[in-house]
Amino acid sequence: MKLIKELQAKNAQANSIWRFFCDSAHHWRWERLAFDGTVIERSREGYPEYDACLANATKRGYVLAPSLSTKAESKPSKTKRSYVRLSSRR
């Protein structure tokens, strides 16, 4: 347990979870959460554009990291689709 707390202290940014969401006024906001889900910091204002919210979070320490997933991307299905044409009778 002591080792985990020591690592968390050294890598505080790495152990943060960032959440981006729209508030009730349809503005973008961000929150930085601890590993246990406690809110550490949040945006002071809402942003009408996601890019502005992301820029503000980046100033506060957010780093966009690519996914480490090794799962292959799903391929589109080759299922044939059939469409029914309805004739209009007058």
KESEGU-587534 format. One record per atom (N, C-alpha, C, O): residue number from 0; residue in one letter; atom name; x, y, z. Coordinates in Angstrom, 2 decimals. Example, Ala and Ser with C-alpha at 12.3 -4.5 7.8 and 13.67 -1.06 7.14 Angstrom:
BEGIN
ATOM    k  r   a     east    north       up
ATOM    0  A   N    13.19    -5.69     7.80
ATOM    0  A  CA    12.30    -4.50     7.80
ATOM    0  A   C    13.20    -3.30     7.80
ATOM    0  A   O    14.24    -3.32     8.46
ATOM    1  S   N    12.85    -2.25     7.08
ATOM    1  S  CA    13.67    -1.06     7.14
ATOM    1  S   C    12.90     0.03     7.87
ATOM    1  S   O    13.41     1.14     8.04
// end
This chain:
BEGIN
ATOM    k  r   a     east    north       up
ATOM    0  M   N     0.83    -1.20     0.00
ATOM    0  M  CA     0.00     0.00     0.00
ATOM    0  M   C     0.87     1.25     0.00
ATOM    0  M   O     0.55     2.23    -0.68
ATOM    1  K   N     1.96     1.23     0.75
ATOM    1  K  CA     2.85     2.37     0.82
ATOM    1  K   C     3.47     2.66    -0.54
ATOM    1  K   O     3.60     3.82    -0.94
ATOM    2  L   N     3.84     1.60    -1.26
ATOM    2  L  CA     4.42     1.76    -2.59
ATOM    2  L   C     3.43     2.39    -3.55
ATOM    2  L   O     3.81     3.25    -4.36
ATOM    3  I   N     2.17     1.99    -3.48
ATOM    3  I  CA     1.14     2.55    -4.36
ATOM    3  I   C     0.98     4.05    -4.10
ATOM    3  I   O     0.92     4.83    -5.05
ATOM    4  K   N     0.91     4.44    -2.84
ATOM    4  K  CA     0.76     5.87    -2.51
ATOM    4  K   C     1.98     6.66    -2.95
ATOM    4  K   O     1.86     7.81    -3.38
ATOM    5  E   N     3.15     6.05    -2.85
ATOM    5  E  CA     4.38     6.72    -3.29
ATOM    5  E   C     4.37     6.93    -4.80
ATOM    5  E   O     4.74     7.99    -5.29
ATOM    6  L   N     3.95     5.91    -5.54
ATOM    6  L  CA     3.87     6.03    -6.99
ATOM    6  L   C     2.82     7.06    -7.40
ATOM    6  L   O     3.02     7.82    -8.35
ATOM    7  Q   N     1.70     7.08    -6.70
ATOM    7  Q  CA     0.66     8.05    -7.01
ATOM    7  Q   C     1.15     9.47    -6.78
ATOM    7  Q   O     0.82    10.36    -7.55
ATOM    8  A   N     1.92     9.68    -5.73
ATOM    8  A  CA     2.45    11.01    -5.45
ATOM    8  A   C     3.43    11.45    -6.52
ATOM    8  A   O     3.43    12.62    -6.92
ATOM    9  K   N     4.27    10.54    -6.99
ATOM    9  K  CA     5.27    10.88    -8.01
ATOM    9  K   C     4.64    11.10    -9.37
ATOM    9  K   O     5.10    11.95   -10.15
ATOM   10  N   N     3.59    10.35    -9.66
ATOM   10  N  CA     2.94    10.42   -10.97
ATOM   10  N   C     1.51    10.91   -10.85
ATOM   10  N   O     0.59    10.28   -11.37
ATOM   11  A   N     1.32    12.02   -10.18
ATOM   11  A  CA    -0.04    12.52    -9.93
ATOM   11  A   C    -0.80    12.74   -11.23
ATOM   11  A   O    -1.98    12.38   -11.33
ATOM   12  Q   N    -0.15    13.33   -12.24
ATOM   12  Q  CA    -0.82    13.57   -13.51
ATOM   12  Q   C    -1.16    12.26   -14.21
ATOM   12  Q   O    -2.23    12.13   -14.80
ATOM   13  A   N    -0.25    11.29   -14.14
ATOM   13  A  CA    -0.47    10.02   -14.81
ATOM   13  A   C    -1.63     9.26   -14.19
ATOM   13  A   O    -2.30     8.48   -14.87
ATOM   14  N   N    -1.88     9.48   -12.91
ATOM   14  N  CA    -2.95     8.77   -12.23
ATOM   14  N   C    -4.26     9.54   -12.24
ATOM   14  N   O    -5.23     9.11   -11.60
ATOM   15  S   N    -4.32    10.64   -12.93
ATOM   15  S  CA    -5.55    11.42   -13.00
ATOM   15  S   C    -6.44    10.89   -14.11
ATOM   15  S   O    -5.97    10.39   -15.14
ATOM   16  I   N    -7.71    11.01   -13.87
ATOM   16  I  CA    -8.71    10.66   -14.88
ATOM   16  I   C    -9.38    11.97   -15.26
ATOM   16  I   O    -9.85    12.71   -14.40
ATOM   17  W   N    -9.43    12.25   -16.54
ATOM   17  W  CA   -10.06    13.49   -17.01
ATOM   17  W   C   -11.42    13.15   -17.58
ATOM   17  W   O   -11.57    12.19   -18.33
ATOM   18  R   N   -12.40    13.94   -17.22
ATOM   18  R  CA   -13.76    13.75   -17.71
ATOM   18  R   C   -14.22    15.03   -18.39
ATOM   18  R   O   -14.12    16.11   -17.81
ATOM   19  F   N   -14.71    14.91   -19.59
ATOM   19  F  CA   -15.26    16.03   -20.35
ATOM   19  F   C   -16.75    15.80   -20.51
ATOM   19  F   O   -17.18    14.70   -20.85
ATOM   20  F   N   -17.54    16.83   -20.27
ATOM   20  F  CA   -18.99    16.66   -20.34
ATOM   20  F   C   -19.67    17.98   -20.66
ATOM   20  F   O   -19.07    19.05   -20.55
ATOM   21  C   N   -20.94    17.89   -21.07
ATOM   21  C  CA   -21.77    19.06   -21.33
ATOM   21  C   C   -22.63    19.32   -20.11
ATOM   21  C   O   -23.23    18.40   -19.55
ATOM   22  D   N   -22.69    20.58   -19.69
ATOM   22  D  CA   -23.53    20.92   -18.55
ATOM   22  D   C   -24.96    21.20   -19.02
ATOM   22  D   O   -25.27    21.03   -20.20
ATOM   23  S   N   -25.82    21.63   -18.11
ATOM   23  S  CA   -27.23    21.85   -18.44
ATOM   23  S   C   -27.43    23.02   -19.42
ATOM   23  S   O   -28.45    23.09   -20.10
ATOM   24  A   N   -26.44    23.92   -19.49
ATOM   24  A  CA   -26.51    25.05   -20.42
ATOM   24  A   C   -25.88    24.70   -21.77
ATOM   24  A   O   -25.70    25.58   -22.62
ATOM   25  H   N   -25.55    23.42   -21.96
ATOM   25  H  CA   -24.94    22.92   -23.20
ATOM   25  H   C   -23.56    23.52   -23.45
ATOM   25  H   O   -23.18    23.79   -24.59
ATOM   26  H   N   -22.82    23.74   -22.37
ATOM   26  H  CA   -21.43    24.18   -22.47
ATOM   26  H   C   -20.53    23.04   -22.02
ATOM   26  H   O   -20.89    22.25   -21.14
ATOM   27  W   N   -19.34    22.97   -22.63
ATOM   27  W  CA   -18.38    21.92   -22.28
ATOM   27  W   C   -17.63    22.28   -21.01
ATOM   27  W   O   -17.24    23.43   -20.81
ATOM   28  R   N   -17.43    21.29   -20.15
ATOM   28  R  CA   -16.65    21.44   -18.92
ATOM   28  R   C   -15.75    20.23   -18.76
ATOM   28  R   O   -15.96    19.19   -19.39
ATOM   29  W   N   -14.74    20.37   -17.92
ATOM   29  W  CA   -13.86    19.25   -17.63
ATOM   29  W   C   -13.67    19.11   -16.12
ATOM   29  W   O   -13.82    20.07   -15.37
ATOM   30  E   N   -13.35    17.91   -15.71
ATOM   30  E  CA   -13.00    17.62   -14.32
ATOM   30  E   C   -11.80    16.69   -14.32
ATOM   30  E   O   -11.68    15.80   -15.17
ATOM   31  R   N   -10.91    16.90   -13.36
ATOM   31  R  CA    -9.78    15.98   -13.17
ATOM   31  R   C   -10.09    15.20   -11.90
ATOM   31  R   O   -10.28    15.77   -10.83
ATOM   32  L   N   -10.12    13.89   -12.04
ATOM   32  L  CA   -10.48    13.02   -10.94
ATOM   32  L   C    -9.27    12.23   -10.46
ATOM   32  L   O    -8.38    11.91   -11.24
ATOM   33  A   N    -9.24    11.93    -9.17
ATOM   33  A  CA    -8.22    11.04    -8.63
ATOM   33  A   C    -8.58     9.62    -9.03
ATOM   33  A   O    -9.68     9.36    -9.53
ATOM   34  F   N    -7.66     8.70    -8.80
ATOM   34  F  CA    -7.89     7.31    -9.16
ATOM   34  F   C    -9.12     6.74    -8.46
ATOM   34  F   O    -9.79     5.87    -9.01
ATOM   35  D   N    -9.41     7.23    -7.27
ATOM   35  D  CA   -10.57     6.73    -6.52
ATOM   35  D   C   -11.87     7.45    -6.89
ATOM   35  D   O   -12.92     7.15    -6.31
ATOM   36  G   N   -11.83     8.39    -7.83
ATOM   36  G  CA   -13.02     9.09    -8.30
ATOM   36  G   C   -13.28    10.43    -7.66
ATOM   36  G   O   -14.26    11.11    -8.00
ATOM   37  T   N   -12.43    10.84    -6.73
ATOM   37  T  CA   -12.58    12.13    -6.07
ATOM   37  T   C   -12.22    13.25    -7.04
ATOM   37  T   O   -11.20    13.17    -7.73
ATOM   38  V   N   -13.04    14.29    -7.10
ATOM   38  V  CA   -12.75    15.43    -7.98
ATOM   38  V   C   -11.62    16.24    -7.38
ATOM   38  V   O   -11.72    16.73    -6.26
ATOM   39  I   N   -10.53    16.38    -8.13
ATOM   39  I  CA    -9.37    17.14    -7.70
ATOM   39  I   C    -9.49    18.59    -8.15
ATOM   39  I   O    -9.20    19.53    -7.40
ATOM   40  E   N    -9.94    18.75    -9.39
ATOM   40  E  CA   -10.00    20.08   -10.00
ATOM   40  E   C   -11.09    20.06   -11.07
ATOM   40  E   O   -11.35    19.02   -11.67
ATOM   41  R   N   -11.72    21.22   -11.30
ATOM   41  R  CA   -12.72    21.31   -12.36
ATOM   41  R   C   -12.60    22.66   -13.05
ATOM   41  R   O   -12.04    23.61   -12.51
ATOM   42  S   N   -13.15    22.72   -14.26
ATOM   42  S  CA   -13.11    23.97   -15.01
ATOM   42  S   C   -13.97    25.02   -14.28
ATOM   42  S   O   -15.01    24.70   -13.71
ATOM   43  R   N   -13.51    26.23   -14.32
ATOM   43  R  CA   -14.23    27.32   -13.64
ATOM   43  R   C   -15.39    27.84   -14.46
ATOM   43  R   O   -16.32    28.45   -13.92
ATOM   44  E   N   -15.33    27.61   -15.75
ATOM   44  E  CA   -16.39    28.10   -16.63
ATOM   44  E   C   -16.74    27.05   -17.67
ATOM   44  E   O   -15.99    26.10   -17.87
ATOM   45  G   N   -17.87    27.24   -18.32
ATOM   45  G  CA   -18.28    26.37   -19.41
ATOM   45  G   C   -17.82    26.96   -20.73
ATOM   45  G   O   -17.71    28.18   -20.87
ATOM   46  Y   N   -17.56    26.11   -21.70
ATOM   46  Y  CA   -17.08    26.55   -23.00
ATOM   46  Y   C   -18.08    26.11   -24.07
ATOM   46  Y   O   -18.46    24.95   -24.12
ATOM   47  P   N   -18.50    27.04   -24.93
ATOM   47  P  CA   -19.47    26.67   -25.96
ATOM   47  P   C   -18.89    25.68   -26.98
ATOM   47  P   O   -19.64    24.93   -27.61
ATOM   48  E   N   -17.56    25.69   -27.15
ATOM   48  E  CA   -16.91    24.80   -28.11
ATOM   48  E   C   -16.02    23.81   -27.38
ATOM   48  E   O   -15.33    24.16   -26.43
ATOM   49  Y   N   -16.05    22.55   -27.83
ATOM   49  Y  CA   -15.24    21.50   -27.21
ATOM   49  Y   C   -13.75    21.82   -27.29
ATOM   49  Y   O   -13.01    21.57   -26.34
ATOM   50  D   N   -13.31    22.37   -28.43
ATOM   50  D  CA   -11.89    22.68   -28.61
ATOM   50  D   C   -11.38    23.68   -27.57
ATOM   50  D   O   -10.25    23.55   -27.11
ATOM   51  A   N   -12.19    24.65   -27.21
ATOM   51  A  CA   -11.80    25.63   -26.20
ATOM   51  A   C   -11.68    24.97   -24.83
ATOM   51  A   O   -10.79    25.29   -24.06
ATOM   52  C   N   -12.59    24.05   -24.54
ATOM   52  C  CA   -12.54    23.31   -23.28
ATOM   52  C   C   -11.29    22.45   -23.23
ATOM   52  C   O   -10.61    22.39   -22.21
ATOM   53  L   N   -10.98    21.78   -24.32
ATOM   53  L  CA    -9.79    20.94   -24.41
ATOM   53  L   C    -8.52    21.77   -24.25
ATOM   53  L   O    -7.57    21.34   -23.60
ATOM   54  A   N    -8.49    22.95   -24.85
ATOM   54  A  CA    -7.34    23.84   -24.73
ATOM   54  A   C    -7.13    24.27   -23.29
ATOM   54  A   O    -6.00    24.32   -22.81
ATOM   55  N   N    -8.22    24.58   -22.60
ATOM   55  N  CA    -8.11    24.98   -21.20
ATOM   55  N   C    -7.63    23.82   -20.33
ATOM   55  N   O    -6.79    24.01   -19.45
ATOM   56  A   N    -8.14    22.63   -20.58
ATOM   56  A  CA    -7.70    21.46   -19.82
ATOM   56  A   C    -6.22    21.16   -20.08
ATOM   56  A   O    -5.51    20.74   -19.18
ATOM   57  T   N    -5.77    21.39   -21.32
ATOM   57  T  CA    -4.36    21.18   -21.65
ATOM   57  T   C    -3.48    22.14   -20.87
ATOM   57  T   O    -2.39    21.77   -20.43
ATOM   58  K   N    -3.93    23.37   -20.69
ATOM   58  K  CA    -3.18    24.35   -19.88
ATOM   58  K   C    -3.08    23.89   -18.43
ATOM   58  K   O    -2.12    24.23   -17.73
ATOM   59  R   N    -4.07    23.13   -17.98
ATOM   59  R  CA    -4.11    22.67   -16.59
ATOM   59  R   C    -3.45    21.30   -16.40
ATOM   59  R   O    -3.44    20.75   -15.29
ATOM   60  G   N    -2.89    20.73   -17.50
ATOM   60  G  CA    -2.13    19.49   -17.36
ATOM   60  G   C    -2.65    18.29   -18.12
ATOM   60  G   O    -2.04    17.22   -18.06
ATOM   61  Y   N    -3.76    18.43   -18.83
ATOM   61  Y  CA    -4.29    17.31   -19.60
ATOM   61  Y   C    -3.38    17.01   -20.77
ATOM   61  Y   O    -2.94    17.91   -21.48
ATOM   62  V   N    -3.09    15.73   -20.96
ATOM   62  V  CA    -2.27    15.29   -22.09
ATOM   62  V   C    -3.07    14.23   -22.84
ATOM   62  V   O    -3.49    13.23   -22.26
ATOM   63  L   N    -3.27    14.47   -24.12
ATOM   63  L  CA    -4.00    13.51   -24.94
ATOM   63  L   C    -3.07    12.34   -25.23
ATOM   63  L   O    -2.07    12.51   -25.93
ATOM   64  A   N    -3.40    11.18   -24.72
ATOM   64  A  CA    -2.59     9.98   -24.94
ATOM   64  A   C    -3.34     9.03   -25.86
ATOM   64  A   O    -4.54     8.82   -25.68
ATOM   65  P   N    -2.65     8.47   -26.85
ATOM   65  P  CA    -3.32     7.53   -27.74
ATOM   65  P   C    -3.70     6.26   -26.99
ATOM   65  P   O    -3.10     5.92   -25.97
ATOM   66  S   N    -4.68     5.57   -27.50
ATOM   66  S  CA    -5.13     4.34   -26.89
ATOM   66  S   C    -4.04     3.28   -26.95
ATOM   66  S   O    -3.33     3.18   -27.95
ATOM   67  L   N    -3.92     2.51   -25.91
ATOM   67  L  CA    -2.94     1.44   -25.87
ATOM   67  L   C    -3.58     0.10   -26.22
ATOM   67  L   O    -2.96    -0.96   -26.06
ATOM   68  S   N    -4.79     0.14   -26.69
ATOM   68  S  CA    -5.52    -1.07   -27.02
ATOM   68  S   C    -4.89    -1.76   -28.22
ATOM   68  S   O    -4.47    -1.10   -29.18
ATOM   69  T   N    -4.82    -3.07   -28.15
ATOM   69  T  CA    -4.29    -3.84   -29.27
ATOM   69  T   C    -5.41    -4.52   -30.04
ATOM   69  T   O    -5.17    -5.30   -30.96
ATOM   70  K   N    -6.64    -4.21   -29.66
ATOM   70  K  CA    -7.79    -4.81   -30.32
ATOM   70  K   C    -7.89    -4.28   -31.75
ATOM   70  K   O    -7.82    -3.08   -31.98
ATOM   71  A   N    -8.04    -5.20   -32.68
ATOM   71  A  CA    -8.16    -4.80   -34.09
ATOM   71  A   C    -9.46    -4.05   -34.31
ATOM   71  A   O   -10.47    -4.31   -33.65
ATOM   72  E   N    -9.42    -3.14   -35.24
ATOM   72  E  CA   -10.63    -2.39   -35.57
ATOM   72  E   C   -11.63    -3.32   -36.23
ATOM   72  E   O   -11.26    -4.22   -36.99
ATOM   73  S   N   -12.88    -3.10   -35.93
ATOM   73  S  CA   -13.90    -3.95   -36.52
ATOM   73  S   C   -14.07    -3.63   -38.00
ATOM   73  S   O   -14.01    -2.47   -38.42
ATOM   74  K   N   -14.28    -4.67   -38.75
ATOM   74  K  CA   -14.49    -4.49   -40.20
ATOM   74  K   C   -15.98    -4.35   -40.46
ATOM   74  K   O   -16.79    -4.97   -39.77
ATOM   75  P   N   -16.35    -3.56   -41.43
ATOM   75  P  CA   -17.77    -3.43   -41.74
ATOM   75  P   C   -18.32    -4.77   -42.21
ATOM   75  P   O   -17.66    -5.53   -42.92
ATOM   76  S   N   -19.54    -5.04   -41.81
ATOM   76  S  CA   -20.14    -6.32   -42.19
ATOM   76  S   C   -20.47    -6.32   -43.68
ATOM   76  S   O   -20.75    -5.28   -44.28
ATOM   77  K   N   -20.44    -7.50   -44.24
ATOM   77  K  CA   -20.74    -7.63   -45.67
ATOM   77  K   C   -22.17    -8.12   -45.87
ATOM   77  K   O   -22.49    -8.71   -46.90
ATOM   78  T   N   -22.99    -7.88   -44.89
ATOM   78  T  CA   -24.39    -8.29   -44.97
ATOM   78  T   C   -25.10    -7.48   -46.04
ATOM   78  T   O   -25.02    -6.26   -46.08
ATOM   79  K   N   -25.80    -8.18   -46.88
ATOM   79  K  CA   -26.56    -7.49   -47.92
ATOM   79  K   C   -27.82    -6.94   -47.30
ATOM   79  K   O   -28.47    -7.59   -46.48
ATOM   80  R   N   -28.15    -5.77   -47.68
ATOM   80  R  CA   -29.36    -5.14   -47.17
ATOM   80  R   C   -30.40    -5.12   -48.29
ATOM   80  R   O   -30.09    -4.85   -49.45
ATOM   81  S   N   -31.60    -5.39   -47.91
ATOM   81  S  CA   -32.66    -5.35   -48.91
ATOM   81  S   C   -33.63    -4.23   -48.54
ATOM   81  S   O   -33.91    -3.99   -47.37
ATOM   82  Y   N   -34.10    -3.58   -49.52
ATOM   82  Y  CA   -35.02    -2.47   -49.32
ATOM   82  Y   C   -36.31    -2.79   -50.05
ATOM   82  Y   O   -36.30    -3.29   -51.18
ATOM   83  V   N   -37.40    -2.51   -49.42
ATOM   83  V  CA   -38.69    -2.76   -50.01
ATOM   83  V   C   -39.17    -1.45   -50.62
ATOM   83  V   O   -39.24    -0.42   -49.95
ATOM   84  R   N   -39.49    -1.50   -51.86
ATOM   84  R  CA   -39.98    -0.31   -52.54
ATOM   84  R   C   -41.50    -0.33   -52.50
ATOM   84  R   O   -42.13    -1.26   -53.00
ATOM   85  L   N   -42.07     0.68   -51.89
ATOM   85  L  CA   -43.52     0.76   -51.79
ATOM   85  L   C   -44.05     1.55   -52.97
ATOM   85  L   O   -43.60     2.66   -53.26
ATOM   86  S   N   -45.01     0.95   -53.64
ATOM   86  S  CA   -45.59     1.68   -54.77
ATOM   86  S   C   -46.73     2.56   -54.25
ATOM   86  S   O   -47.50     2.17   -53.36
ATOM   87  S   N   -46.81     3.71   -54.79
ATOM   87  S  CA   -47.88     4.61   -54.36
ATOM   87  S   C   -49.08     4.43   -55.28
ATOM   87  S   O   -48.99     4.63   -56.50
ATOM   88  R   N   -50.18     4.04   -54.69
ATOM   88  R  CA   -51.40     3.86   -55.50
ATOM   88  R   C   -52.31     5.05   -55.27
ATOM   88  R   O   -52.52     5.50   -54.15
ATOM   89  R   N   -52.82     5.54   -56.35
ATOM   89  R  CA   -53.71     6.69   -56.27
ATOM   89  R   C   -55.03     6.40   -56.84
ATOM   89  R   O   -55.91     7.26   -56.85
// end
